[in-house]
Each structure stands twice: as structure tokens, then as C-alpha cells.
Amino acid sequence: MPHPLKKILKGAAWTGGGIVGAVVLYLAASAALSAVPVGKRSGPEPGAIEAWVLSNGVHTDIVLPVRTAQIDWTQLVPYAHTPAADSSRQYVGFGWGDKGFYLNTPTWAELKPSTAVRAMFWMSTTAMHTTFHHRPQEGPHCVRIYLTPAEYEKLIGFIRHSFEPDAQGRVQHIAGHSYGQYDAFYEARRTYNLFYTCNTWANEGLKVANQKAALWTPFDFGIFWQYK
């Protein structure tokens, strides 16, 4: 084999091995840190606010009552921003994520390599996704939690700060985009990456509200493991 070709193949082997090693290390760290619990699960004390942690099997949302004494979320994300404008839905889910994934990848079959690369390596902007629900039902992908008024105030602040406001301080609705009849998208702060994913955001929200969560997780199972 010609000497230059041997060098190229050797370099390719080292590069490939390095990539595989990095992936293995990332997955191992994800599993280990996802298993470390922080916080505690609150009980249904008098005055507690019910909330839900909801996953579609990949992505985690935090679902909250539309109106409480602390906040009316429709003042921030009105029903009118959704195609159905259905005010009978009295719960609203919040999810944060990569804007390219959200807007250009309605199904995994439509995922483009360029979208994935931009998302993983700090090269894309982000969006908030809000969905109005009827009362969620607990199950394998939905757990109920209880927040004290003080804990809920902390979570409200965390969620509000995740939106990227315009010059007048208003949320920026991304018109013309939704997955169905009851959801809407908005511009968001921060940058999505391998170490801060949609599930990391939800996990951080739980930690801010002093709820049970993983020490760190990029995956939904890291959150739901804590609620088994």
C-alpha cells in the first residue's frame, strides 16, 4: 500500500475512533448524571398548584393551569395565536427547543443532517412551543407534581425569561407555524446544543421550582426516571 494512503487511512481510523469514543462518553455521562436525583417531589398540600411533566417519548413539556392567582398565561400566549383559538382548554404546556427542529422537522423522517448539526453545535436559534390542553392524564409519559405558590412563582419567572421579547417587551409570535390546532411558537433565548437540550431546559425548570429532577440530563428518560 502506498505510504500516503496508509497515512490517510490511519488518520481516518483515529478520527473515527475519537468520534465513537466521544459518543460513548457522552452517553455514559448522560446515563450516570441522569440517575442522580436532586430536589424532592412535593405532595398535595393545601394551596398547592397542580402541574404536569409531559413527554411525547423524546421531548418534555411542563404543563400548567392557564389561570391561577399568580398568573393568567393567556396574557402572554393568547389562545388567538393558535389555529383553533379554543378557550375551553384550561391547561398550557411549555417546551423549549431548537428552532430548526421545531419549525422544519414536524416528523423525524423529515430531519435533515444540516438541521441536526446546527442544533448540536451551537449554530442555531431557539423557540418556545406552547400547547393548550384539556386536563392531562397521568401515565407512563405524564406525571403530576404539586407546587407551592412560592415554587410556582419561581417556575413562572423561569418560563417567562425563556421567551425572547421584542423591543417593547412583548413575546414574539412566530406566525404561520404550528403542529396542530392548539399550539404556537415564539422566539426564545439561549442556544440549543448537546449539553443543553429541550429536556435539559425542562429539567432545569423543575430544579428552579425545587421539584425532583436529575442532576443533568439531555434526554426525557432522565427526568421520568426520577418519578418512577
C-alpha positions in Angstrom: 0.0 0.0 0.0 1.4 3.4 -0.9 2.7 5.3 2.1 0.5 8.4 1.7 -2.6 6.2 1.5 -1.6 4.4 4.7 -1.3 7.8 6.5 -4.8 8.8 5.3 -6.3 5.6 6.4 -4.6 5.7 9.8 -5.8 9.3 10.3 -9.3 8.3 9.3 -9.2 5.5 11.8 -8.1 7.8 14.6 -10.8 10.3 13.7 -13.5 7.6 13.6 -12.3 6.2 16.9 -12.3 9.6 18.5 -15.9 10.3 17.4 -17.1 6.9 18.6 -15.3 7.5 21.9 -16.8 10.9 22.4 -20.3 9.5 21.7 -19.8 6.7 24.2 -18.5 9.1 26.8 -21.5 11.5 26.2 -24.0 8.6 26.6 -22.2 7.3 29.7 -22.2 10.7 31.3 -25.8 11.2 30.4 -26.9 7.9 32.0 -24.8 8.5 35.1 -25.9 12.1 35.8 -29.5 11.3 34.8 -29.6 8.8 37.6 -28.5 11.3 40.3 -31.6 12.8 41.9 -31.9 16.4 43.1 -34.8 18.0 44.9 -37.9 16.2 46.1 -41.4 15.5 44.9 -43.9 17.7 46.8 -47.2 16.4 48.0 -50.8 17.8 47.5 -50.6 20.3 50.4 -53.4 22.9 50.8 -53.0 25.7 48.3 -50.6 23.7 46.1 -50.8 24.2 42.3 -51.1 21.1 40.2 -48.7 20.8 37.2 -47.7 18.0 34.9 -44.4 16.9 33.3 -45.4 15.6 29.8 -43.3 13.8 27.2 -44.0 12.7 23.7 -41.3 10.0 24.1 -38.5 12.4 23.0 -39.3 15.9 24.2 -40.5 17.1 27.6 -43.0 19.9 28.3 -44.2 21.4 31.5 -47.9 21.7 31.6 -49.6 24.3 33.9 -53.1 25.6 34.6 -53.9 28.5 32.3 -55.1 30.7 35.1 -54.2 30.9 38.8 -53.9 33.6 41.4 -50.3 34.1 40.3 -50.7 34.4 36.5 -53.0 34.3 33.5 -50.8 32.7 30.8 -53.2 33.9 28.1 -51.9 37.4 28.7 -48.5 36.2 27.5 -49.5 33.5 25.0 -53.1 34.1 23.9 -55.5 31.5 22.5 -55.7 33.6 19.4 -52.2 32.7 18.4 -53.3 29.1 17.8 -55.3 28.0 14.8 -58.3 26.8 16.8 -58.3 29.6 19.4 -60.1 27.1 21.7 -60.5 28.8 25.1 -62.1 25.6 26.6 -58.6 24.2 27.0 -57.6 25.2 30.5 -54.0 23.9 30.6 -51.0 25.1 28.7 -47.7 23.2 28.0 -44.4 24.9 27.6 -41.4 23.5 25.8 -38.1 25.0 24.7 -36.0 23.7 21.8 -34.0 24.3 18.7 -35.9 26.5 16.2 -34.8 24.5 13.2 -36.1 21.2 14.7 -39.3 22.8 15.8 -40.2 24.6 12.6 -38.6 22.4 9.9 -38.9 18.9 11.3 -42.5 18.0 12.1 -41.6 14.3 11.9 -38.3 12.5 12.4 -38.4 11.3 8.8 -38.0 14.9 7.7 -34.9 15.6 9.8 -32.1 17.0 7.7 -28.4 16.3 8.7 -27.8 20.1 8.4 -30.5 20.8 11.0 -29.1 18.2 13.4 -25.5 19.5 13.1 -26.6 23.1 13.6 -28.6 22.2 16.7 -25.9 20.1 18.3 -23.0 22.5 17.8 -24.4 25.9 18.9 -25.2 27.1 15.4 -29.0 27.7 15.6 -31.6 29.8 17.3 -34.3 28.5 19.6 -38.0 28.7 20.1 -40.7 28.3 22.7 -43.5 25.9 21.9 -46.8 26.3 23.7 -49.7 23.9 23.5 -53.2 24.2 25.1 -54.5 21.0 26.6 -57.5 19.7 28.4 -56.6 18.3 31.8 -53.7 15.9 31.4 -54.0 12.3 32.5 -51.2 10.6 34.4 -49.5 7.7 32.7 -46.0 6.4 31.5 -45.3 9.7 29.8 -47.1 12.1 32.1 -46.5 12.7 35.8 -48.3 15.1 38.1 -46.5 17.4 40.5 -47.5 19.9 43.1 -46.0 23.3 43.6 -46.4 25.7 46.5 -47.2 29.3 45.5 -43.6 30.3 46.1 -42.3 27.4 44.0 -44.7 28.3 41.2 -43.6 31.9 41.2 -40.0 30.7 40.6 -41.2 28.5 37.7 -43.2 31.3 36.2 -40.1 33.5 36.3 -38.0 30.8 34.6 -40.5 30.2 31.8 -41.1 33.9 31.2 -37.4 34.5 31.0 -37.1 31.8 28.3 -39.0 33.9 25.8 -37.1 36.4 23.7 -39.1 39.6 23.9 -39.2 42.4 21.3 -38.1 46.0 21.9 -41.4 46.6 23.7 -41.0 43.6 26.0 -43.7 41.5 24.2 -43.3 37.9 23.2 -42.5 37.4 19.5 -45.1 35.0 18.0 -43.8 33.0 15.0 -46.9 33.2 12.9 -47.8 30.5 10.4 -46.2 27.7 12.3 -48.0 25.0 14.4 -48.2 21.3 14.7 -51.9 21.2 15.0 -54.9 23.3 16.1 -53.9 24.1 19.6 -50.2 25.2 19.6 -48.0 28.1 18.7 -44.3 29.0 18.5 -42.4 32.0 19.9 -38.8 33.3 19.7 -36.7 32.1 22.7 -33.5 32.9 24.5 -30.4 30.8 24.8 -28.8 28.4 22.3 -29.6 24.7 21.9 -26.6 22.3 22.0 -25.5 18.8 23.0 -25.3 19.8 26.6 -28.4 22.0 26.9 -31.3 20.3 25.1 -35.1 20.6 25.3 -35.1 18.1 28.1 -32.3 19.9 29.9 -34.5 23.0 29.9 -37.5 21.2 31.4 -35.2 19.5 34.0 -33.8 23.0 34.9 -37.3 24.3 35.3 -38.1 21.5 37.8 -34.9 22.3 39.7 -35.7 26.0 39.8 -39.1 25.1 41.3 -37.4 22.9 43.9 -39.0 19.7 42.4 -37.5 16.3 41.9 -35.2 16.3 38.9 -32.0 14.8 37.5 -28.6 16.3 38.3 -28.3 16.8 34.5 -29.9 15.1 31.5 -30.2 15.7 27.8 -33.0 13.1 27.5 -36.6 12.8 28.7 -35.9 9.4 30.4 -33.5 11.2 32.8 -36.5 13.2 34.1 -39.0 10.4 34.2 -36.6 8.0 35.9 -36.8 10.2 38.9 -40.6 9.8 39.1 -40.8 6.0 38.8 
